[in-house]
Amino acid sequence: MMHLTPTNIEDWLAQRPKARVTQDDYLRGFALANPEWAREGDFRARVFHALKNLEVAQKLRLPKDLKHYDNLGSPRLPMYVMLTREQPAARESAPKDVVWVPELAFAAKKTNPAQLKKLATINQFLIEQRAQLQECIPYRERSLQIFGDEKALDRVLVAGKLFGELDLAAIAALEPEAPLVIDNKSFAARGAPILLVENHHTYWSCVQWNHRASVYAAVAYGVGNAILNAPLGLIKAADAAGASCIEYFGDLDPKGVEIATQLSARLQERGGPAVRPAAMLYEIAVRDGVRRPMTEKKKAYNGDPLAWLRSLAPAVVELFESAHWIPQESVSLDRLRALTAASAVAA
């Protein structure tokens, strides 16, 4: 049996503006997808078998009546084919006559059918299960119970509230903090700060370096700005290590420093330790780091990052005014080890 390369021709057919594709049009498509067919002298036969294969695969329909086939050669080819395209999904209708529980009173003002359907499902769940909702569990577990889909609530969770209005506690659910990744082999250095880094490559290098240098009680990985949603884990780690404070190190740009300033505020709100810049690492970055042009995304911070940077502020002012930023990867493992070696010689 003769075959075509279906991916190419199917992509080409999918781009046709109409479902009905004329013979001239589909022949041009096959010629573009398979130029070798014409050179080998059996182009027409190959197109015929390819169309049959596509019909079997339900990608198109061929005319049934022979009067819609040409008489220009053998085998006869259809004067047109009809592409088989998915019909648009039927528009969801909004549930009617729902008596909303008090927590969902806001649903009466909603007009989006898909949202109303989810809200109605939550409403029925609360009516049937309220007496059993004694303890909050992770919201994806609750979502699976309610919808049979553990991620159904992900799409409607806005600023910690369902649909931006319903507390997770109303369905006895919570959003657990992301786990804190921390290397605690150096916990013996009690009283020293914990180093929190934003990038996992830099985390790995700092862990290797700190095993020998023992500058920090532990090194933690903040997973970018995800650490802003896990302040309690950081407070517990600082308590376990007897850490005097948290030192933060990340990209030296306004957006990167914003993470540290916001984290510092959140820890202080919860009675946690201060978050300070890892001055030694930032100084290496400013002195020896690779300076890259500042992008709009990197600038996207309306606050003043310089207050948190303390003594580093003058150098950072110069950096930002030159429209540059410094990646944290500039403080590489070899630079850290050279720093340790220099300290040992000085001692």
N, C-alpha and C positions, 0 to 999 in steps of 0.2 A: 504493500500500500504506500502511496506517495504521501508525504507529510510536508507541512510548512513550518516556519518558525513562528508559533502562535503568539508569543509575547509581542513581537514587533507589529504584526498585522493587527492584533487585537487592540494595541495602544492606538494605532492609526485609526482604526474604525471607531474607537471610542471618542475620537476628537471630531467626528462628523457632526455637523450641526443638526442634521435631520436623521430620523430613523430610517427613512428610505434612501438607499445609496444606489445610484445609477451604475450601469455597467462601466462606463468610461471612468467613473470615480473609483470604483473598487479595483479595476484593472490597474489604474495608476498606483493605488496603494500597494498592491502585490508587487508591482515592478520596483517600487521604492524599497519594500521590505526584503525582496529576494531578487536582486538584479541578475544573479547567475542563472535563473530560470530561462530568461530570454536567450542567453548565450548558448545554453544546452539544447535549444530547439524544441522543447516540449512545454513551453510556457502555458499554453491553453489547457493541456491535460492536468498540469500541476495545479492551476487555479481551480479547475473543476473539482478535483479531489480535496483541495483545501477548503472550498466552500462546503462540501459534504461533511468534512470533519467539524467545521465550525457549527453546522446545523445540528450534528449529533451532540456537540457540547452545549447546545442551546444558546449560542452566541448570536445567531441570526436565523431567519426563516427564508427558505427559497420558494419561489412561485410554484404552485402545483400544476397549473395549466401550461402545456407546451407552447401555447401561443405567446407566452411571455418569455420565450427563449429565442435566441437568434439562429440564423441559418448560415453563419459565416464560416463554420468549420466544424470539426469533430474533436471533442464532444461539444454539443451545443451549450452555450452559457446563458444564464438568466439575464434579462434586460435590466433587472434591479434585484436587490436583496433588502430585506427588512431586518434591521438590527433589533435584538431583544434587549430592552433596557428595563431596569428596575423601575417599578412604579413608585412615586413618592408615597411615603408612609402616610396613612390616614391621620388627619389632625386629631390630637387627643381632645376629648370633650371633658369639660370640668365636672366634677361630681356635684350632684344637686341635693338639696334638702338635708345638708349635714348640720347636726346640732353640735356646735363646737364646745369643747370643754373650756373652762375659764382661761387656762394657760394659752389656748389657741384662738382666743377671741379675735386677734389681729387677722386671722385667716379670712374672715368675712370680707375684708377689703382687698384681698388678692384677686387678680384676674387671670394670672398665668395658669392654664389648665394643668401643665405638668407639675407645677408647684402645689396646686390645690390637691392633686391626686396624692402626692406624698404627704401633705398635711392631713388629708383625710385618713390615710393609713396610720399615721402617728396618732391621730385622734381616736381611732378605733382601738389601737393598742393600749392607750391610756385608759379607756373605758373598761377594757377587759382585764388588764393586768395591773392596774394601779395598786391594788392591795399587796401584790407580790414584789413591788419595786422598793425593796428595803435598803439596798446598797448600790452606790454608784459603781459602774463598771466602765472600762474603756469604750468609747462611743462606737468604734468599729464592731465590737462584740454585740452591742445593743442594736446597731444597724442590721447586723445579720439576723438577729431575732425578729426585727420588725419587718424587714424587706426581703430577707433571703439574699442580701447583697451587702457584704461587709463595707463596701465603699460608697453606698448610696448616699450617706450623709456628708461625705467629703465635699460633694459638689454644692451643698447648700450651707456649709459652715462658713460664716462670715464674721471675722473679728471675734471668734470664740462663741458665737451664737448661731443657732440654726435659723436660716433665712434672715440672719441679722437681727432677730427679735426674740427667739426662744432660748432660754438658758438650757444648757445641756442637762443640768440638774433636774429639769422638769421631766425628763425621761430616764432619770437615774443613770446618767452617763457623765463621763468626764473625758478630757483630753490629757492623757498622761504625758509627763515631761519626756523629752528625748533622753535616752541614757547618756551619761557622761563617760566618754572614753578617757581613761586616765592611766598613766604608767606610774605605779606606786612603789617601784623597787627602791626608790630613794627616801621612803617615808622615815627612814632612820635619821635623816637630817631634819629633825623636828624643829619647828620654829622658823625655818626658812620659808620664803614665799612659794606658792604654786605658780608655775608658768602656764598660761593659757594661750595656745596658738590657734590660728584660724584655718590653717591649711594642712592637709594630712601629710604632704611631703615634708613641710617644715616641722610638723609634729614628729615624724620619724627621725629626722636629723637631730632635733633637740633632745629626743629620748636617748639616742646613741651617745651624744655629747655629755648629757647630764649623768649618765651612768658612771662616767669617769670623773667629771668635774664636780658633781654633787653641789652645784650652785643652788638648785631648787629642791624643795621637799618632794615635788612630783611635777610631771608635765601632763597637761590635759589638752584634749582636742575639742575645739569649740564648734566644728562643722559650720563655719561661716556664721551667719546671723542666727542659726538655729539655737545657739547657746542662749539667746535672749528668752527662749521659752523653757529653759532648764536651770533657773537660778538656784533652786533648792538643792539640786544635785551638786552644784559647785560649792554651796555653803557647807554641805555635809562632808565633802571631800576636804575642804579647808579645816574643818573641825577635826577630822580623823588624822590629818597630818600635823595638827597644831600649827598651821601656817599663819604667819604674821599678816599676810595680805595676799592678794591675787595680782600677779603681774601679767599684763596682756601684751601680745605681739601679733601684728598682722600687717597687711599692706599699708604703706604710708601714703594714704590719700584721704580726702575728706570722708568718703563713704566708709572706708575701713575704720577710721577713727570714730565714726558715729557708733559703730557696734560697741566699742569699748565704753564710750560715754553713757550710752543707754544701759549697758550691763551694770556699770557702776551704780547708776541710779536705782536699778531694780534690786541689786543686792542690799543697798543701804535701806531701801524701803522695808526689807525683810530682816534687818538687823545683821546683815552679813558683813564680811570684811571689805575693806576698800579695794578698788580696782585701780592699779597704777600702771603707767607705761613701763614696759621692760626696757629701761633706759639704756642698758649696756647693748642690747640687741638693736634698738633703734639707732643708737650712735654709730654702730657698724654700718647699718643700712644707709644713713645719711652720708657717712664718710666714703664708703666704698661701693655703694649700691648702684645698680643699673637704673638710670633715669629714663622713664618712658613718657611720651606725650600724654597729657591729661585728656581723657575723653569726657563727653557729657555725662555718661553713666557714672564715671568715677567722681564727678563733681557733685552728683545729685544729693546734696546735703545742705539744708538751709541753716543749720546751726553753726556755732563757732567751735571748730575742733581744737583750737589752740589752747584753750583753758586747761583741758585735760592733759595736754602734752608737757606742761610745766616748763622746765629748763630747755626742753627740746624746741620750744615754740619758735625762737628766732630763726633757726635753721630750716624749720618746716615752712615758715612764712616765705622765706626765700625760694624754697622748692615749689610751693604752690603758685607764687607770683610768676615763676618762670613757666607755669603751665605744664609741670611734670609731676609724676608720682614714682614711687619706688616699690617694686614687688618684694614681698617678704622673702622670696626665694633667694634674694641677694645675700642673705645671711645663711650661707650654705654650710654643710657639715665640715668641709675643709677649712673654712674661715673660723668656725667655732673651735676646731681642734688647734688651729694656729694660735688662737687667743689663749687657750688653756696652756699651750706650750710656752708662750711668752710669759704668762703669769708665773709658771713654774720656774723659769729662768730668773725672773725678777726676785722671786722669793729666795 
